Amino acid sequence: MINKKALKQLQELQAKLARAQQELEEAVLEGSSGGGAVKVKVSGKPEVLSVKISPEVIDPQDVSLLEDLILAAVNQALEKARDLAARRLEPLAGGLKFPGLF
């Protein structure tokens, strides 16, 4: 027979996890590089939502600089998304570590 107290705790944890996942999906995090010349927004899923590039960093003679700036901004935004997921989900995991989550 299932312990009613344990079942209630499990249901509460499930509800907390669902809320945390919803918060992550709604979160918007931004990474930037080049002093803000390139900005990337990602969701907590993580999923890239937008990329903004200031015209002054677009130099057809130096495409590699723009590529580096975009890469740096994307990586920064994704790191913020991973950190947010760890902060929201780790306390709910009770100290357990799940590969790929945090």
Beta strands, then each sheet from edge to edge (+ up, - down):
strand 1: 28-33
strand 2: 38-43
strand 3: 47-53
sheet 1: 1+ 2- 3+
end
